[in-house]
Amino acid sequence: MGRLVPAVTRALDILELFLDGDGTLSAPDIVRRLQLPRTTVHELVTTLAARKYIVPVAEQPGRYRLGVRPYQLGARYAEHLDLAAEGQQVARTVAETCDETVHVAILEDTDVIYIAKVDSTHAVRMVSAAGRRLPAHCTSVGKMLLASLPEPEVAARFPDGTGLSAMTPNSITDPAALREALAAVRERGTAVESRESNPDVSCVAAPVRDRTGRVVAALSISVPMIRWSDERLGELEELAVKGAGDLSERLGHRSAA
């Protein structure tokens, strides 16, 4: 790896400051926050303004906001963004860490569709495939995605009095029970499925968000019951959250933290 260029690093540090606060900064703000010499900041701000990366705020003399150039770069990045391809890369990284099967799925009506999948190397593992469709209420990814919807929308998709299909004896079959399970998912922030889609497998899932913060997919880790335990659940939950967060970042999402 080559050496970092200090001037470029400082210029990027200045641009990233605009991600916080009200979106405007003055040169003194930058000096204070980055602990850089005033002369250096003046030169960098002048260069960034000349290249349209930042522009003066007309009604606030001495302050700057982001210019059109970062937007143009972000738009070009978004043009070539592929959720399935990005999901496959992140799923591979997660699977290499835990050596379990990892899925990325999206919601379509009352089903989930797996758009990315990386297998465990264990002889005993979950058997599935990208492109497979399953009832959302029977899976951790599905419950995670359903929990992201407004409650009236969930009720419209699963009306009271309608029986839900079961994949195993542990599957949720009552809309009221599903709504209760989704409330728990919202509170926990992740979804856990215990032998609801496969009698020999449990899963944990976390939400994937786009640049607007909307949940657009979910990432899950599926584990045969012979390797599942309450202790390991916490470890896998953290890993699913990290993987989903990494994929969200690739989609342009920026965590509030």
C-alpha positions as a Markdown table, in Angstrom:
| # | Residue | x | y | z |
|---|---|---|---|---|
| 1 | Met | 0.0 | 0.0 | 0.0 |
| 2 | Gly | 1.3 | 3.4 | -1.0 |
| 3 | Arg | 1.7 | 6.3 | 1.5 |
| 4 | Leu | -1.1 | 8.7 | 2.2 |
| 5 | Val | -0.8 | 12.2 | 0.9 |
| 6 | Pro | -1.3 | 14.6 | 3.8 |
| 7 | Ala | -2.9 | 17.4 | 1.8 |
| 8 | Val | -5.5 | 15.1 | 0.2 |
| 9 | Thr | -6.3 | 13.6 | 3.6 |
| 10 | Arg | -6.8 | 17.0 | 5.1 |
| 11 | Ala | -9.0 | 18.1 | 2.2 |
| 12 | Leu | -11.2 | 14.9 | 2.6 |
| 13 | Asp | -11.3 | 15.5 | 6.4 |
| 14 | Ile | -12.8 | 19.0 | 5.7 |
| 15 | Leu | -15.4 | 17.6 | 3.3 |
| 16 | Glu | -16.4 | 14.9 | 5.9 |
| 17 | Leu | -17.0 | 17.6 | 8.5 |
| 18 | Phe | -20.0 | 18.7 | 6.5 |
| 19 | Leu | -21.7 | 15.4 | 7.3 |
| 20 | Asp | -22.4 | 16.7 | 10.8 |
| 21 | Gly | -24.2 | 19.7 | 12.3 |
| 22 | Asp | -26.3 | 22.1 | 10.1 |
| 23 | Gly | -24.2 | 21.5 | 7.0 |
| 24 | Thr | -22.3 | 24.8 | 7.0 |
| 25 | Leu | -18.8 | 25.6 | 8.3 |
| 26 | Ser | -16.5 | 28.5 | 8.6 |
| 27 | Ala | -12.7 | 28.4 | 8.3 |
| 28 | Pro | -12.4 | 29.0 | 12.1 |
| 29 | Asp | -14.7 | 26.0 | 12.6 |
| 30 | Ile | -12.4 | 23.9 | 10.5 |
| 31 | Val | -9.3 | 25.1 | 12.3 |
| 32 | Arg | -10.8 | 24.3 | 15.7 |
| 33 | Arg | -12.2 | 20.9 | 14.8 |
| 34 | Leu | -9.3 | 19.6 | 12.8 |
| 35 | Gln | -6.6 | 21.3 | 14.8 |
| 36 | Leu | -4.9 | 22.5 | 11.5 |
| 37 | Pro | -3.0 | 25.8 | 10.9 |
| 38 | Arg | -5.1 | 28.6 | 9.7 |
| 39 | Thr | -2.9 | 29.1 | 6.6 |
| 40 | Thr | -3.4 | 25.4 | 5.7 |
| 41 | Val | -7.1 | 25.6 | 6.1 |
| 42 | His | -7.4 | 28.8 | 4.1 |
| 43 | Glu | -5.5 | 27.2 | 1.2 |
| 44 | Leu | -7.5 | 24.0 | 1.3 |
| 45 | Val | -10.9 | 25.9 | 1.5 |
| 46 | Thr | -9.8 | 28.1 | -1.4 |
| 47 | Thr | -8.9 | 25.0 | -3.5 |
| 48 | Leu | -12.1 | 23.1 | -2.6 |
| 49 | Ala | -14.2 | 26.2 | -3.4 |
| 50 | Ala | -12.5 | 26.7 | -6.8 |
| 51 | Arg | -13.3 | 23.1 | -7.7 |
| 52 | Lys | -17.0 | 23.5 | -6.6 |
| 53 | Tyr | -16.7 | 20.9 | -3.8 |
| 54 | Ile | -17.8 | 23.6 | -1.4 |
| 55 | Val | -19.5 | 27.0 | -2.0 |
| 56 | Pro | -20.0 | 30.1 | 0.0 |
| 57 | Val | -23.3 | 30.6 | 1.8 |
| 58 | Ala | -24.7 | 33.8 | 0.4 |
| 59 | Glu | -26.7 | 34.8 | 3.5 |
| 60 | Gln | -23.9 | 33.8 | 5.9 |
| 61 | Pro | -20.7 | 35.5 | 5.0 |
| 62 | Gly | -17.6 | 33.5 | 5.8 |
| 63 | Arg | -19.4 | 30.1 | 5.9 |
| 64 | Tyr | -19.5 | 27.3 | 3.3 |
| 65 | Arg | -21.7 | 24.4 | 2.4 |
| 66 | Leu | -21.2 | 21.4 | 0.1 |
| 67 | Gly | -21.2 | 22.3 | -3.6 |
| 68 | Val | -22.6 | 20.3 | -6.5 |
| 69 | Arg | -19.4 | 18.2 | -7.1 |
| 70 | Pro | -19.9 | 15.8 | -4.2 |
| 71 | Tyr | -23.5 | 15.3 | -5.3 |
| 72 | Gln | -22.4 | 14.5 | -8.9 |
| 73 | Leu | -19.9 | 11.9 | -7.6 |
| 74 | Gly | -22.5 | 10.4 | -5.3 |
| 75 | Ala | -25.0 | 10.2 | -8.1 |
| 76 | Arg | -22.5 | 8.5 | -10.4 |
| 77 | Tyr | -21.8 | 6.0 | -7.6 |
| 78 | Ala | -25.5 | 5.3 | -7.1 |
| 79 | Glu | -26.0 | 4.7 | -10.9 |
| 80 | His | -23.7 | 1.7 | -10.6 |
| 81 | Leu | -24.9 | 0.4 | -7.3 |
| 82 | Asp | -26.2 | -3.2 | -7.3 |
| 83 | Leu | -27.8 | -4.4 | -4.1 |
| 84 | Ala | -27.4 | -8.1 | -5.0 |
| 85 | Ala | -23.7 | -7.7 | -6.0 |
| 86 | Glu | -22.9 | -5.6 | -2.9 |
| 87 | Gly | -24.9 | -8.0 | -0.7 |
| 88 | Gln | -22.9 | -11.0 | -2.1 |
| 89 | Gln | -19.6 | -9.4 | -1.2 |
| 90 | Val | -20.7 | -8.5 | 2.3 |
| 91 | Ala | -22.3 | -12.0 | 2.8 |
| 92 | Arg | -19.0 | -13.6 | 1.8 |
| 93 | Thr | -17.1 | -11.5 | 4.4 |
| 94 | Val | -19.6 | -12.4 | 7.2 |
| 95 | Ala | -19.6 | -16.1 | 6.2 |
| 96 | Glu | -15.8 | -16.2 | 6.3 |
| 97 | Thr | -15.9 | -14.9 | 9.9 |
| 98 | Cys | -18.5 | -17.3 | 11.3 |
| 99 | Asp | -18.4 | -20.2 | 8.8 |
| 100 | Glu | -22.2 | -20.3 | 8.6 |
| 101 | Thr | -24.6 | -19.7 | 5.8 |
| 102 | Val | -25.4 | -16.0 | 5.2 |
| 103 | His | -28.3 | -14.6 | 3.2 |
| 104 | Val | -29.4 | -11.2 | 2.0 |
| 105 | Ala | -33.1 | -11.0 | 1.2 |
| 106 | Ile | -35.7 | -8.5 | 0.1 |
| 107 | Leu | -39.4 | -8.3 | 0.7 |
| 108 | Glu | -42.1 | -8.8 | -2.0 |
| 109 | Asp | -45.6 | -8.7 | -0.7 |
| 110 | Thr | -45.8 | -11.5 | 2.0 |
| 111 | Asp | -42.7 | -13.3 | 0.8 |
| 112 | Val | -38.9 | -12.9 | 1.0 |
| 113 | Ile | -36.6 | -13.4 | -2.0 |
| 114 | Tyr | -33.0 | -14.3 | -1.4 |
| 115 | Ile | -30.8 | -12.1 | -3.6 |
| 116 | Ala | -27.4 | -13.2 | -2.2 |
| 117 | Lys | -26.1 | -16.3 | -0.4 |
| 118 | Val | -22.8 | -17.7 | 0.7 |
| 119 | Asp | -22.6 | -21.2 | 2.1 |
| 120 | Ser | -20.9 | -22.5 | 5.2 |
| 121 | Thr | -18.0 | -24.9 | 4.6 |
| 122 | His | -19.4 | -27.3 | 7.2 |
| 123 | Ala | -20.7 | -30.7 | 6.0 |
| 124 | Val | -23.9 | -30.0 | 8.0 |
| 125 | Arg | -25.3 | -26.7 | 6.7 |
| 126 | Met | -28.5 | -25.0 | 5.5 |
| 127 | Val | -29.4 | -25.9 | 1.9 |
| 128 | Ser | -30.9 | -23.0 | -0.1 |
| 129 | Ala | -30.2 | -20.8 | -3.1 |
| 130 | Ala | -30.3 | -17.2 | -4.3 |
| 131 | Gly | -33.6 | -16.5 | -6.0 |
| 132 | Arg | -35.5 | -18.8 | -3.6 |
| 133 | Arg | -38.8 | -17.4 | -2.3 |
| 134 | Leu | -40.2 | -18.2 | 1.2 |
| 135 | Pro | -43.1 | -16.9 | 3.3 |
| 136 | Ala | -41.8 | -13.8 | 5.2 |
| 137 | His | -43.4 | -14.7 | 8.5 |
| 138 | Cys | -41.5 | -18.0 | 8.7 |
| 139 | Thr | -38.0 | -16.4 | 8.4 |
| 140 | Ser | -35.8 | -14.1 | 10.4 |
| 141 | Val | -35.1 | -11.9 | 7.3 |
| 142 | Gly | -38.8 | -11.8 | 6.6 |
| 143 | Lys | -39.7 | -10.8 | 10.2 |
| 144 | Met | -37.0 | -8.1 | 10.1 |
| 145 | Leu | -38.4 | -6.7 | 6.9 |
| 146 | Leu | -42.0 | -6.9 | 8.0 |
| 147 | Ala | -41.1 | -5.2 | 11.3 |
| 148 | Ser | -39.8 | -2.2 | 9.3 |
| 149 | Leu | -43.2 | -1.6 | 7.8 |
| 150 | Pro | -45.9 | 0.6 | 9.4 |
| 151 | Glu | -48.3 | -1.6 | 11.5 |
| 152 | Pro | -51.3 | -0.8 | 9.3 |
| 153 | Glu | -49.4 | -2.1 | 6.2 |
| 154 | Val | -48.6 | -5.3 | 8.1 |
| 155 | Ala | -52.3 | -5.7 | 9.0 |
| 156 | Ala | -53.3 | -5.2 | 5.4 |
| 157 | Arg | -50.9 | -7.9 | 4.3 |
| 158 | Phe | -51.9 | -10.3 | 7.1 |
| 159 | Pro | -55.6 | -9.6 | 7.9 |
| 160 | Asp | -57.1 | -11.0 | 11.1 |
| 161 | Gly | -58.9 | -14.3 | 10.5 |
| 162 | Thr | -56.5 | -15.4 | 7.8 |
| 163 | Gly | -54.5 | -18.5 | 8.5 |
| 164 | Leu | -50.7 | -18.2 | 7.7 |
| 165 | Ser | -49.0 | -21.1 | 6.0 |
| 166 | Ala | -46.7 | -23.2 | 8.2 |
| 167 | Met | -43.3 | -24.6 | 7.1 |
| 168 | Thr | -42.7 | -26.4 | 10.4 |
| 169 | Pro | -44.6 | -27.0 | 13.6 |
| 170 | Asn | -42.8 | -23.9 | 15.0 |
| 171 | Ser | -44.1 | -21.5 | 12.3 |
| 172 | Ile | -46.3 | -18.6 | 13.3 |
| 173 | Thr | -49.8 | -19.2 | 11.8 |
| 174 | Asp | -51.9 | -16.5 | 13.5 |
| 175 | Pro | -51.7 | -12.8 | 12.3 |
| 176 | Ala | -52.1 | -11.6 | 15.9 |
| 177 | Ala | -49.1 | -13.7 | 17.0 |
| 178 | Leu | -47.1 | -12.4 | 14.1 |
| 179 | Arg | -47.8 | -8.8 | 15.1 |
| 180 | Glu | -46.7 | -9.6 | 18.6 |
| 181 | Ala | -43.5 | -11.1 | 17.2 |
| 182 | Leu | -42.8 | -8.1 | 15.0 |
| 183 | Ala | -43.3 | -5.7 | 18.0 |
| 184 | Ala | -40.5 | -7.7 | 19.7 |
| 185 | Val | -38.3 | -7.4 | 16.7 |
| 186 | Arg | -38.7 | -3.6 | 16.6 |
| 187 | Glu | -37.8 | -3.4 | 20.2 |
| 188 | Arg | -34.8 | -5.7 | 19.9 |
| 189 | Gly | -33.6 | -4.3 | 16.6 |
| 190 | Thr | -32.9 | -7.8 | 15.2 |
| 191 | Ala | -35.0 | -10.8 | 14.4 |
| 192 | Val | -34.5 | -14.4 | 15.5 |
| 193 | Glu | -36.2 | -17.4 | 14.0 |
| 194 | Ser | -36.1 | -20.7 | 15.8 |
| 195 | Arg | -36.8 | -23.7 | 13.5 |
| 196 | Glu | -39.7 | -21.8 | 11.8 |
| 197 | Ser | -38.7 | -22.4 | 8.2 |
| 198 | Asn | -36.5 | -25.5 | 8.7 |
| 199 | Pro | -36.9 | -27.9 | 11.6 |
| 200 | Asp | -33.1 | -28.2 | 11.9 |
| 201 | Val | -32.0 | -24.6 | 11.5 |
| 202 | Ser | -32.3 | -21.3 | 13.5 |
| 203 | Cys | -31.4 | -17.8 | 12.1 |
| 204 | Val | -30.7 | -14.3 | 13.2 |
| 205 | Ala | -31.2 | -11.2 | 10.9 |
| 206 | Ala | -30.5 | -7.5 | 11.0 |
| 207 | Pro | -31.8 | -4.6 | 8.8 |
| 208 | Val | -30.1 | -3.2 | 5.7 |
| 209 | Arg | -30.8 | 0.5 | 5.0 |
| 210 | Asp | -30.3 | 2.7 | 2.0 |
| 211 | Arg | -29.1 | 6.3 | 2.0 |
| 212 | Thr | -32.5 | 7.6 | 3.1 |
| 213 | Gly | -32.5 | 5.3 | 6.1 |
| 214 | Arg | -35.3 | 3.1 | 4.7 |
| 215 | Val | -34.9 | -0.7 | 5.3 |
| 216 | Val | -34.5 | -2.2 | 1.9 |
| 217 | Ala | -33.1 | -5.7 | 2.7 |
| 218 | Ala | -32.1 | -7.9 | 5.6 |
| 219 | Leu | -29.0 | -10.0 | 6.2 |
| 220 | Ser | -29.2 | -13.2 | 8.1 |
| 221 | Ile | -27.0 | -16.0 | 9.5 |
| 222 | Ser | -28.4 | -19.5 | 9.4 |
| 223 | Val | -27.1 | -22.1 | 11.8 |
| 224 | Pro | -28.0 | -25.8 | 12.2 |
| 225 | Met | -29.3 | -26.6 | 15.7 |
| 226 | Ile | -26.2 | -28.8 | 16.4 |
| 227 | Arg | -24.1 | -25.6 | 16.4 |
| 228 | Trp | -26.8 | -23.2 | 17.9 |
| 229 | Ser | -26.8 | -22.0 | 21.5 |
| 230 | Asp | -27.9 | -19.1 | 23.5 |
| 231 | Glu | -24.3 | -18.1 | 24.0 |
| 232 | Arg | -23.6 | -18.2 | 20.3 |
| 233 | Leu | -26.8 | -16.2 | 19.5 |
| 234 | Gly | -25.3 | -13.1 | 21.0 |
| 235 | Glu | -22.1 | -13.5 | 18.9 |
| 236 | Leu | -24.0 | -14.1 | 15.7 |
| 237 | Glu | -26.4 | -11.3 | 16.4 |
| 238 | Glu | -23.5 | -8.8 | 16.7 |
| 239 | Leu | -22.0 | -10.2 | 13.5 |
| 240 | Ala | -25.3 | -9.9 | 11.6 |
| 241 | Val | -25.7 | -6.3 | 12.8 |
| 242 | Lys | -22.1 | -5.5 | 11.7 |
| 243 | Gly | -22.6 | -7.1 | 8.3 |
| 244 | Ala | -25.9 | -5.4 | 7.7 |
| 245 | Gly | -24.3 | -2.1 | 8.7 |
| 246 | Asp | -21.4 | -2.6 | 6.3 |
| 247 | Leu | -23.9 | -3.3 | 3.5 |
| 248 | Ser | -26.0 | -0.3 | 4.5 |
| 249 | Glu | -22.8 | 1.9 | 4.3 |
| 250 | Arg | -22.2 | 0.6 | 0.8 |
| 251 | Leu | -25.7 | 1.7 | -0.1 |
| 252 | Gly | -25.0 | 5.2 | 1.2 |
| 253 | His | -26.5 | 5.0 | 4.6 |
| 254 | Arg | -24.8 | 6.9 | 7.4 |
| 255 | Ser | -25.5 | 5.8 | 11.0 |
| 256 | Ala | -26.7 | 8.4 | 13.4 |
| 257 | Ala | -23.7 | 7.3 | 15.6 |
